[in-house]
Amino acid sequence: MSDRRIAYFSFEIAIESGLPTYSGGLGALAGDTIRSAADLRVPMMAVTLLYNKGYFHQRLDPNGWQTEEPTVWTPSTYLAEMPARATVRLEGRDVRVRAWKYEVVGASGYRVPVYFLDTNLAENTEWDRGLTDHLYGGDDHYRLCQEILLGMGGVRMLRALGHADIRRFHMNEGHAALLTLELLREEAERAGRTEFRQEDVEAVRGRCVFTTHTPVPAGHDQFPLELVQRVMPDDDYGMDLKDRFCVDLLARILQLPPAQVTDRMRKLVRPGAHLNMTHLALNLSRYVNGVAKKHGEVSRLMFAGYHVDAITNGVHAATWVGGPVQALLDRYVEGWKEDNFSLRYALGIPREELWTAHQEGKRELLEYVNQKSDAGMDLETLTIGFARRAATYKRADLLFADVERVRRIAREQGGLQIVYAGKAHPRDQGGKELIQRIVQAARTLQGDVKVVYLENYDTALARLVTAGADLWLNTPLPPNEASGTSGMKAALNGVPSLSVLDGWWIEGCIEGVTGWSIGKEEDAEDRWARDAESIYEKLEHVVLPLYYRDRARYLDVMRHALALNGSFFNTQRMMQQYVLRAYFAD
């Protein structure tokens, strides 16, 4: 067990559709990261929470309003229960934790274990048993307890499982940042002390890696210090979280005497006293990165004084390439699964064969869409895909800023049909209203443009939509799209993007070669109107004419999307960069 040198902590991980332990891009990225670690034989293991009732099962009523239902699933169907147990203290109570194991098997047979932490044990109170029921559920109290379980409980579980010699702890977002406090406690205990010192801080910092994923404030967890003090009392954790935590811990982390605690230092615990998990991770990590070049720049502005590198996200190629295109690549690009860089040779695939393979994937998608919605979508009409978490900054309804213009473009340029999917967070009123606006727009366009919003978006549905769409649409409000990965999945299937220049698309867009841009990167004022106008201009004068009247050139864009973007924006390249820069760098 001691050969596992990298411990990867993530609040959500998407392993397979039947395991409802993820909500969106963060979990999908985590799953793809682990798959590539297994392919490349990186000595990694992963830790997450179980979520006995999943994220949720989405239902849309006839008016397009989302409601949520618990997901019913049985962990033992997918996972093996481990005999080890760990204990964490919450509000003076001992909470017992068990782990379930899933092994991700790489291309060469190498296995990466994923441990799902679970408090649903008879010896725990009813409330404590429910702490691993819901992903992103409950209030601050519930969420803080979950993050203690993930960070501190996760470290203790790895020790109980025999993982003593871990070189790096990788925090995939700030949810796991409390693992740093557990490592500090271990360092002090190892030295026979009850309080940590500067050398403990340096030792912990030398072993931690932190990836920040979003500029959106809601993605950076903060907890009132009064709540932290109640849930983690001094006598349980050996530190005064009200006074010494604010001053002494900060002083030690930033290598300044307590008397010199400045406003800059108080970023970790803000006046009004909130524990900021992102700043805790920043201050106790030797290596920090954003998830695209632009996001690295934005993060350096957000977190002035910290060095933030950038490793652009990717997706696991063998997972996201649909069956028909996989068969095509197997014939023309030998060894592409083992060496994703060789996907550049997809430029040599004959156009007509790529079109045939794409049409097979499109047929699978449309059969599913028509069976679920009775929409009557057809194979010959250009189909736009838009599938991702329903958050307002992603502006999924931007396409319908002028529904009459959409109607006219479709009538005059050959036809248009659109497939939407994605869940809104149960407490995100704006996200739910966004879904409802799309459903209402679909009714307004009925008879001219077929629009469907599919329920219960998961990884299986994501594979269908990214493989079967003809064009991938992405409309985030810059600079909020830290990376985005759905367009990468589409590109691996030869599906070009029409996207706002944000996140990965700034790096991936070669205009008219791999896809098309929406708006201009420097646009700021009246962004909604400018971007909507850009979408209509590109659809009416570039994309639809190319698709319907110059298919050979459209297929050239498809081949370039697959060859250029697919060969770079994958987790194989991404994992190699983590190994060289973060995991095994001195």
C-alpha positions as CSV (number, residue, x, y, z in Angstrom):
1,M,0.0,0.0,0.0
2,S,2.9,2.4,0.6
3,D,3.6,2.7,-3.1
4,R,0.7,5.2,-3.4
5,R,2.6,8.5,-3.2
6,I,-0.1,10.9,-4.5
7,A,-3.4,11.5,-2.6
8,Y,-6.0,13.3,-4.7
9,F,-8.9,14.9,-2.8
10,S,-12.0,16.0,-4.5
11,F,-15.5,16.8,-3.1
12,E,-17.0,15.1,-6.2
13,I,-15.8,12.4,-8.6
14,A,-17.6,11.1,-11.7
15,I,-16.5,7.5,-12.1
16,E,-19.6,6.1,-14.0
17,S,-23.2,7.1,-14.5
18,G,-24.5,4.6,-12.0
19,L,-22.5,6.3,-9.2
20,P,-24.3,9.6,-8.5
21,T,-21.3,11.1,-6.7
22,Y,-20.9,14.2,-9.0
23,S,-22.8,17.2,-10.2
24,G,-20.9,18.6,-13.1
25,G,-17.5,19.7,-14.5
26,L,-15.5,19.4,-11.3
27,G,-16.5,15.8,-10.8
28,A,-16.1,14.9,-14.5
29,L,-12.6,16.4,-14.4
30,A,-11.7,14.5,-11.3
31,G,-12.9,11.2,-12.9
32,D,-10.9,11.9,-16.1
33,T,-7.8,12.8,-14.1
34,I,-7.9,9.5,-12.2
35,R,-8.4,7.5,-15.5
36,S,-5.3,9.1,-17.0
37,A,-3.4,8.5,-13.8
38,A,-4.2,4.8,-14.2
39,D,-3.3,4.9,-17.9
40,L,0.1,6.5,-17.1
41,R,0.7,4.4,-14.0
42,V,0.9,7.4,-11.7
43,P,1.0,6.1,-8.1
44,M,-2.2,7.9,-7.1
45,M,-5.2,7.3,-4.9
46,A,-8.3,9.4,-4.6
47,V,-10.6,10.4,-1.7
48,T,-14.1,11.8,-1.9
49,L,-17.5,11.4,-0.1
50,L,-20.1,8.8,-0.9
51,Y,-23.4,10.7,-1.1
52,N,-25.9,7.9,-0.3
53,K,-28.7,10.0,-1.9
54,G,-26.7,11.3,-4.7
55,Y,-26.8,14.8,-6.1
56,F,-30.4,14.6,-7.2
57,H,-32.7,13.2,-9.9
58,Q,-34.0,16.1,-12.0
59,R,-37.6,16.5,-13.1
60,L,-39.0,19.3,-15.3
61,D,-42.7,20.0,-15.1
62,P,-44.7,21.0,-18.3
63,N,-43.7,24.7,-17.7
64,G,-40.0,23.8,-17.5
65,W,-39.7,24.2,-13.7
66,Q,-37.1,21.9,-12.1
67,T,-37.9,19.8,-9.1
68,E,-35.5,17.4,-7.3
69,E,-35.8,13.8,-6.1
70,P,-33.3,11.7,-4.1
71,T,-31.3,9.3,-6.2
72,V,-31.8,5.7,-5.2
73,W,-28.7,3.5,-5.5
74,T,-26.9,0.8,-3.7
75,P,-23.1,1.4,-3.0
76,S,-22.3,-2.3,-2.7
77,T,-23.4,-2.8,-6.3
78,Y,-20.4,-0.8,-7.5
79,L,-18.0,-0.5,-4.5
80,A,-16.2,-2.8,-2.0
81,E,-16.5,-1.9,1.7
82,M,-13.1,-1.6,3.4
83,P,-12.7,-3.0,6.9
84,A,-10.7,0.1,8.2
85,R,-12.5,2.8,10.2
86,A,-11.5,6.4,11.1
87,T,-12.9,8.8,13.6
88,V,-13.4,12.6,13.5
89,R,-14.7,14.8,16.3
90,L,-17.7,17.1,15.4
91,E,-19.2,19.3,18.2
92,G,-17.6,17.1,20.8
93,R,-19.0,13.8,19.3
94,D,-17.0,11.0,17.8
95,V,-18.2,10.3,14.3
96,R,-17.1,7.0,12.8
97,V,-16.2,6.9,9.1
98,R,-15.9,3.9,6.8
99,A,-14.5,3.8,3.2
100,W,-15.8,2.1,0.1
101,K,-13.3,1.3,-2.7
102,Y,-13.6,1.6,-6.5
103,E,-10.6,0.7,-8.6
104,V,-10.1,2.6,-11.9
105,V,-8.2,0.3,-14.3
106,G,-5.9,1.9,-16.8
107,A,-5.1,0.9,-20.4
108,S,-2.2,-1.3,-19.1
109,G,-4.1,-2.8,-16.2
110,Y,-2.7,-0.5,-13.6
111,R,-5.2,0.3,-10.9
112,V,-5.9,3.5,-9.0
113,P,-8.1,3.1,-5.9
114,V,-10.8,5.7,-5.2
115,Y,-12.0,5.8,-1.6
116,F,-15.6,7.0,-0.9
117,L,-16.0,8.1,2.7
118,D,-19.3,7.2,4.4
119,T,-20.8,8.0,7.9
120,N,-23.9,5.9,7.4
121,L,-23.0,3.6,10.3
122,A,-25.2,2.3,13.2
123,E,-22.8,3.7,15.8
124,N,-23.3,7.3,14.6
125,T,-26.3,9.5,15.5
126,E,-29.0,9.9,12.9
127,W,-27.8,13.4,12.0
128,D,-24.2,12.2,11.6
129,R,-25.3,9.2,9.5
130,G,-26.8,11.7,7.0
131,L,-23.6,13.8,6.6
132,T,-22.7,11.7,3.5
133,D,-26.2,11.7,2.0
134,H,-26.2,14.8,-0.2
135,L,-23.7,16.5,-2.6
136,Y,-23.9,20.3,-2.1
137,G,-26.9,19.9,0.1
138,G,-27.8,21.5,3.5
139,D,-26.6,24.7,5.1
140,D,-23.2,26.0,6.1
141,H,-23.2,23.7,9.2
142,Y,-23.8,20.6,7.1
143,R,-21.2,21.7,4.5
144,L,-18.5,22.4,7.1
145,C,-19.0,19.0,8.7
146,Q,-18.7,17.4,5.2
147,E,-15.5,19.3,4.5
148,I,-14.0,18.2,7.9
149,L,-14.9,14.6,6.9
150,L,-13.3,15.0,3.5
151,G,-10.1,16.8,4.6
152,M,-9.3,15.6,8.1
153,G,-11.3,12.4,7.9
154,G,-9.8,11.6,4.6
155,V,-6.2,11.8,5.9
156,R,-7.1,9.7,8.9
157,M,-8.8,7.1,6.6
158,L,-5.7,6.9,4.4
159,R,-3.6,6.2,7.5
160,A,-6.0,3.6,8.7
161,L,-5.7,1.9,5.3
162,G,-2.0,1.7,5.6
163,H,-0.9,4.7,3.4
164,A,1.8,6.2,5.6
165,D,4.3,7.6,3.1
166,I,2.4,10.0,0.9
167,R,4.5,12.5,-1.1
168,R,1.9,14.9,-2.2
169,F,-1.7,15.8,-1.2
170,H,-3.6,17.4,-4.1
171,M,-6.6,19.5,-3.2
172,N,-8.9,19.7,-6.2
173,E,-10.6,22.9,-5.1
174,G,-10.8,24.3,-1.5
175,H,-13.3,21.9,-0.2
176,A,-10.5,19.6,1.1
177,A,-8.4,22.4,2.6
178,L,-8.8,21.2,6.2
179,L,-6.5,18.3,5.4
180,T,-3.7,20.8,5.9
181,L,-4.7,21.2,9.6
182,E,-4.7,17.4,10.0
183,L,-1.2,17.3,8.5
184,L,-0.1,20.0,10.9
185,R,-1.4,18.0,13.8
186,E,0.5,15.0,12.6
187,E,3.7,16.9,12.3
188,A,3.4,18.3,15.9
189,E,2.4,14.9,17.3
190,R,5.4,13.2,15.5
191,A,7.7,15.6,17.3
192,G,6.0,15.0,20.6
193,R,4.4,18.4,20.8
194,T,0.8,19.5,21.3
195,E,1.2,22.8,19.3
196,F,2.7,23.2,15.9
197,R,5.7,25.3,15.0
198,Q,7.1,27.0,11.9
199,E,8.9,23.9,10.8
200,D,5.6,22.0,10.8
201,V,4.1,24.6,8.5
202,E,7.0,24.3,6.1
203,A,6.8,20.5,6.1
204,V,3.1,20.6,5.3
205,R,3.4,23.3,2.7
206,G,6.1,21.2,1.0
207,R,3.6,18.3,0.6
208,C,0.5,20.1,-0.6
209,V,-0.8,21.0,-4.1
210,F,-3.9,23.1,-4.7
211,T,-5.9,23.6,-7.9
212,T,-8.4,26.4,-7.9
213,H,-11.2,26.1,-10.5
214,T,-13.4,29.2,-10.6
215,P,-13.4,33.0,-10.3
216,V,-17.1,32.8,-9.2
217,P,-17.3,33.8,-5.5
218,A,-19.8,31.0,-4.7
219,G,-17.0,28.5,-5.6
220,H,-14.8,29.7,-2.7
221,D,-16.2,28.4,0.6
222,Q,-16.3,30.6,3.7
223,F,-17.6,29.7,7.1
224,P,-18.4,32.0,10.0
225,L,-15.7,31.6,12.7
226,E,-18.4,31.1,15.4
227,L,-19.6,28.1,13.5
228,V,-16.1,26.7,13.1
229,Q,-15.4,27.2,16.8
230,R,-18.6,25.3,17.6
231,V,-18.0,22.4,15.2
232,M,-14.3,22.2,16.0
233,P,-13.9,23.1,19.6
234,D,-10.4,23.8,21.1
235,D,-10.3,20.7,23.3
236,D,-10.9,18.4,20.3
237,Y,-8.4,20.0,17.9
238,G,-5.7,21.4,20.2
239,M,-6.0,25.0,18.9
240,D,-7.9,28.1,19.8
241,L,-9.8,28.7,16.6
242,K,-11.1,32.1,17.7
243,D,-7.9,33.8,18.7
244,R,-4.8,31.7,18.0
245,F,-6.2,30.5,14.7
246,C,-6.6,34.1,13.5
247,V,-3.3,35.4,14.6
248,D,-0.8,32.7,15.5
249,L,-1.6,30.3,12.7
250,L,-1.6,33.1,10.1
251,A,1.6,34.5,11.4
252,R,3.3,31.1,11.2
253,I,2.0,30.4,7.7
254,L,3.2,33.7,6.4
255,Q,6.4,33.7,8.4
256,L,5.7,36.9,10.3
257,P,5.5,37.6,14.1
258,P,1.9,37.7,15.4
259,A,2.3,41.4,16.2
260,Q,2.7,42.0,12.4
261,V,-0.6,40.5,11.4
262,T,-1.8,42.8,8.6
263,D,-4.9,43.2,6.5
264,R,-3.3,41.0,3.8
265,M,-2.9,38.2,6.3
266,R,-6.5,38.5,7.4
267,K,-7.6,37.2,3.9
268,L,-7.6,33.8,5.4
269,V,-10.0,34.7,8.2
270,R,-11.7,37.9,7.2
271,P,-12.8,40.6,9.6
272,G,-16.3,39.6,10.6
273,A,-14.3,36.4,11.0
274,H,-14.9,33.9,8.3
275,L,-12.6,30.9,7.6
276,N,-11.8,31.1,3.8
277,M,-11.0,27.7,2.5
278,T,-9.3,28.9,-0.6
279,H,-6.9,31.1,1.3
280,L,-6.2,28.3,3.7
281,A,-5.2,26.1,0.8
282,L,-3.2,28.9,-0.9
283,N,-1.2,29.5,2.2
284,L,-0.4,25.9,2.9
285,S,0.5,24.7,-0.6
286,R,3.9,24.6,-2.4
287,Y,2.3,24.6,-5.8
288,V,-1.0,26.3,-6.9
289,N,-2.5,26.3,-10.3
290,G,-5.5,27.6,-12.3
291,V,-7.1,25.4,-15.0
292,A,-6.4,27.4,-18.2
293,K,-3.9,30.1,-19.2
294,K,-6.5,32.8,-18.9
295,H,-7.7,31.5,-15.6
296,G,-4.1,31.5,-14.3
297,E,-4.0,35.2,-15.1
298,V,-7.4,35.9,-13.5
299,S,-6.3,34.0,-10.4
300,R,-3.1,35.9,-10.0
301,L,-5.2,39.1,-10.0
302,M,-7.7,37.6,-7.5
303,F,-5.0,36.3,-5.2
304,A,-2.3,39.0,-5.3
305,G,0.9,37.9,-3.7
306,Y,0.6,34.2,-4.5
307,H,2.3,32.4,-7.4
308,V,-0.4,30.7,-9.4
309,D,0.7,28.5,-12.3
310,A,-1.7,27.3,-15.1
311,I,-2.3,23.8,-16.3
312,T,-5.1,23.7,-18.8
313,N,-7.7,21.1,-18.1
314,G,-8.4,18.1,-20.4
315,V,-10.7,15.2,-20.8
316,H,-10.0,11.4,-21.0
317,A,-10.0,10.7,-24.7
318,A,-10.9,7.0,-24.6
319,T,-13.9,7.7,-22.3
320,W,-15.4,10.5,-24.4
321,V,-14.9,9.5,-28.0
322,G,-18.1,7.9,-29.1
323,G,-18.2,4.3,-30.5
324,P,-18.4,5.0,-34.2
325,V,-15.5,7.6,-34.1
326,Q,-13.5,5.2,-31.8
327,A,-13.7,2.5,-34.5
328,L,-12.6,5.0,-37.1
329,L,-9.6,6.1,-35.0
330,D,-8.7,2.5,-34.4
331,R,-8.3,2.0,-38.1
332,Y,-6.4,5.2,-39.0
333,V,-4.5,6.3,-35.8
334,E,-2.8,3.3,-34.3
335,G,-2.2,3.5,-30.5
336,W,-4.2,6.8,-30.1
337,K,-5.6,5.6,-26.7
338,E,-2.1,5.1,-25.3
339,D,-0.6,8.2,-27.0
340,N,-3.2,11.0,-27.3
341,F,-0.7,13.2,-29.0
342,S,-1.0,10.9,-32.0
343,L,-4.6,12.1,-32.6
344,R,-3.1,14.9,-34.7
345,Y,-2.9,12.2,-37.5
346,A,-6.7,12.3,-37.6
347,L,-6.2,15.0,-40.2
348,G,-5.6,12.1,-42.6
349,I,-9.0,10.4,-42.1
350,P,-11.1,10.6,-45.3
351,R,-13.9,13.1,-45.0
352,E,-16.6,10.7,-46.1
353,E,-15.6,8.2,-43.5
354,L,-15.6,10.8,-40.7
355,W,-19.0,12.0,-41.9
356,T,-20.4,8.4,-41.8
357,A,-19.1,7.8,-38.3
358,H,-20.4,11.2,-37.1
359,Q,-23.9,10.4,-38.6
360,E,-24.0,7.1,-36.6
361,G,-23.3,9.0,-33.4
362,K,-25.9,11.6,-34.3
363,R,-28.5,9.0,-35.0
364,E,-27.9,7.5,-31.5
365,L,-28.5,10.9,-30.0
366,L,-31.6,11.8,-32.0
367,E,-33.2,8.4,-31.3
368,Y,-32.7,9.1,-27.6
369,V,-34.0,12.7,-27.9
370,N,-37.1,11.6,-29.9
371,Q,-37.9,8.7,-27.6
372,K,-37.7,11.1,-24.5
373,S,-39.5,14.0,-26.1
374,D,-41.3,13.0,-29.2
375,A,-39.6,16.0,-30.8
376,G,-39.3,14.5,-34.3
377,M,-35.7,15.7,-34.7
378,D,-34.1,14.5,-38.0
379,L,-30.7,13.4,-39.2
380,E,-30.3,16.0,-41.9
381,T,-30.8,19.2,-39.8
382,L,-27.8,20.9,-38.2
383,T,-28.0,20.1,-34.5
384,I,-26.5,22.3,-31.8
385,G,-25.6,20.8,-28.5
386,F,-25.5,22.7,-25.2
387,A,-25.1,20.5,-22.1
388,R,-23.6,21.7,-18.8
389,R,-24.6,22.8,-15.3
390,A,-27.4,25.3,-15.5
391,A,-25.8,28.4,-13.9
392,T,-26.8,31.9,-14.9
393,Y,-23.2,33.0,-15.8
394,K,-23.2,30.3,-18.5
395,R,-26.0,32.2,-20.3
396,A,-27.7,29.1,-21.8
397,D,-30.5,31.2,-23.1
398,L,-28.3,33.7,-24.9
399,L,-29.2,32.1,-28.2
400,F,-32.8,33.1,-27.7
401,A,-32.2,36.8,-27.1
402,D,-34.1,37.4,-30.3
403,V,-36.3,34.3,-31.0
404,E,-37.7,35.8,-34.2
405,R,-34.2,36.1,-35.6
406,V,-33.5,32.5,-34.7
407,R,-36.7,31.5,-36.5
408,R,-35.7,33.5,-39.6
409,I,-32.2,32.1,-39.7
410,A,-33.4,28.6,-39.5
411,R,-36.0,29.1,-42.3
412,E,-33.6,30.8,-44.7
413,Q,-30.4,28.9,-44.1
414,G,-31.6,25.2,-44.1
415,G,-32.9,24.4,-40.6
416,L,-31.8,24.3,-37.0
417,Q,-32.5,22.0,-34.0
418,I,-31.1,22.3,-30.5
419,V,-30.5,19.8,-27.7
420,Y,-30.1,21.2,-24.2
421,A,-29.3,19.4,-20.9
422,G,-28.1,20.4,-17.4
423,K,-29.2,20.6,-13.8
424,A,-29.5,23.7,-11.7
425,H,-28.5,23.6,-8.1
426,P,-31.6,23.0,-5.9
427,R,-31.1,26.4,-4.2
428,D,-30.2,28.3,-7.5
429,Q,-33.4,30.1,-8.3
430,G,-31.7,31.9,-11.2
431,G,-30.5,28.6,-12.7
432,K,-34.0,27.2,-12.5
433,E,-35.5,30.2,-14.1
434,L,-32.9,29.9,-16.9
435,I,-34.1,26.4,-17.7
436,Q,-37.7,27.6,-17.7
437,R,-36.9,30.4,-20.2
438,I,-35.3,27.8,-22.6
439,V,-38.4,25.6,-22.4
440,Q,-40.6,28.6,-23.0
441,A,-38.5,29.6,-26.0
442,A,-38.8,26.1,-27.4
443,R,-42.6,26.5,-27.4
444,T,-42.4,29.9,-29.1
445,L,-40.2,28.4,-31.9
446,Q,-42.3,25.3,-32.3
447,G,-42.9,24.5,-35.9
448,D,-39.7,26.3,-37.1
449,V,-36.9,25.2,-34.7
450,K,-37.0,22.0,-32.7
451,V,-35.6,22.6,-29.2
452,V,-35.5,20.0,-26.5
453,Y,-34.3,20.3,-22.8
454,L,-33.4,16.8,-21.7
455,E,-33.9,15.8,-18.0
456,N,-31.3,14.4,-15.6
457,Y,-28.1,15.2,-17.3
458,D,-25.3,12.7,-16.4
459,T,-22.1,11.3,-17.9
460,A,-24.0,8.8,-20.1
461,L,-26.1,11.6,-21.6
462,A,-23.1,13.8,-21.9
463,R,-21.4,11.1,-24.1
464,L,-24.5,11.0,-26.3
465,V,-24.8,14.8,-26.8
466,T,-21.0,15.5,-27.3
467,A,-20.8,12.7,-29.9
468,G,-24.0,13.4,-31.7
469,A,-24.2,17.2,-32.0
470,D,-23.0,18.9,-35.2
471,L,-22.0,22.1,-33.4
472,W,-21.1,22.7,-29.8
473,L,-22.3,26.0,-28.3
474,N,-20.8,27.7,-25.2
475,T,-21.8,31.1,-24.0
476,P,-20.2,31.9,-20.6
477,L,-19.9,35.5,-19.3
478,P,-16.1,36.2,-19.3
479,P,-14.0,35.7,-17.2
480,N,-16.2,33.2,-15.3
481,E,-15.4,30.1,-17.4
482,A,-12.2,29.1,-15.7
483,S,-11.7,26.3,-18.2
484,G,-14.8,24.3,-19.3
485,T,-14.4,20.8,-20.7
486,S,-17.6,20.0,-22.5
487,G,-16.3,21.5,-25.7
488,M,-13.2,19.4,-25.4
489,K,-15.3,16.3,-25.3
490,A,-17.2,17.4,-28.4
491,A,-13.9,18.1,-30.2
492,L,-12.7,14.6,-29.6
493,N,-15.7,13.5,-31.6
494,G,-15.0,15.9,-34.4
495,V,-17.6,18.4,-33.3
496,P,-16.4,22.0,-33.7
497,S,-17.3,24.7,-31.1
498,L,-19.0,28.1,-31.5
499,S,-18.0,29.6,-28.2
500,V,-17.2,32.8,-26.3
501,L,-13.5,33.4,-26.0
502,D,-13.1,32.4,-22.4
503,G,-11.5,29.4,-20.5
504,W,-9.9,26.8,-22.7
505,W,-11.4,28.1,-25.9
506,I,-9.0,31.1,-26.0
507,E,-6.3,28.5,-26.4
508,G,-8.3,26.1,-28.6
509,C,-10.0,28.4,-31.1
510,I,-8.3,28.8,-34.5
511,E,-11.0,30.8,-36.3
512,G,-12.6,28.8,-39.1
513,V,-10.2,25.9,-38.5
514,T,-11.2,24.3,-35.2
515,G,-14.4,26.2,-34.8
516,W,-15.6,29.7,-34.4
517,S,-15.6,32.5,-31.7
518,I,-18.4,34.5,-30.3
519,G,-17.7,38.1,-29.7
520,K,-14.3,39.5,-28.9
521,E,-12.1,38.8,-25.9
522,E,-11.9,42.5,-25.1
523,D,-15.6,43.2,-25.3
524,A,-17.0,44.5,-22.0
525,E,-19.9,46.9,-22.4
526,D,-23.3,45.6,-23.4
527,R,-21.9,42.1,-23.5
528,W,-25.2,40.3,-23.8
529,A,-26.3,42.1,-26.9
530,R,-22.9,42.0,-28.6
531,D,-22.5,38.3,-28.0
532,A,-26.1,37.5,-29.2
533,E,-25.4,39.4,-32.4
534,S,-22.2,37.6,-32.9
535,I,-23.9,34.2,-32.5
536,Y,-26.5,35.2,-35.1
537,E,-23.9,36.5,-37.6
538,K,-21.8,33.4,-37.3
539,L,-24.8,31.0,-37.7
540,E,-26.4,32.9,-40.6
541,H,-23.3,33.8,-42.6
542,V,-20.7,31.2,-41.7
543,V,-21.7,28.0,-40.0
544,L,-25.1,27.1,-41.6
545,P,-24.0,28.0,-45.2
546,L,-20.9,25.9,-44.7
547,Y,-22.8,22.9,-43.2
548,Y,-25.5,22.9,-45.9
549,R,-23.7,24.1,-49.0
550,D,-20.0,23.3,-48.5
551,R,-19.9,20.1,-46.6
552,A,-16.3,19.3,-47.5
553,R,-15.1,22.5,-45.8
554,Y,-17.3,21.8,-42.8
555,L,-15.7,18.4,-42.5
556,D,-12.3,20.0,-42.6
557,V,-13.2,22.0,-39.6
558,M,-14.4,18.7,-37.9
559,R,-11.1,17.0,-38.7
560,H,-9.1,19.9,-37.3
561,A,-11.2,20.0,-34.1
562,L,-10.4,16.4,-33.6
563,A,-6.8,16.5,-34.6
564,L,-5.6,19.8,-33.1
565,N,-7.9,20.1,-30.1
566,G,-8.3,16.4,-29.3
567,S,-4.5,15.8,-29.3
568,F,-3.8,18.5,-26.8
569,F,-6.9,19.1,-24.6
570,N,-6.8,15.7,-22.9
571,T,-6.0,14.6,-19.3
572,Q,-3.1,12.5,-20.6
573,R,-1.2,15.7,-21.4
574,M,-2.6,17.4,-18.3
575,M,-1.5,14.6,-16.0
576,Q,2.0,14.6,-17.4
577,Q,2.2,18.3,-16.6
578,Y,1.0,17.7,-13.0
579,V,3.6,15.0,-12.6
580,L,6.5,17.2,-13.8
581,R,5.4,20.5,-12.2
582,A,3.5,19.5,-9.0
583,Y,3.9,15.9,-8.0
584,F,7.5,15.0,-8.4
585,A,9.2,18.4,-8.8
586,D,11.6,19.4,-6.0
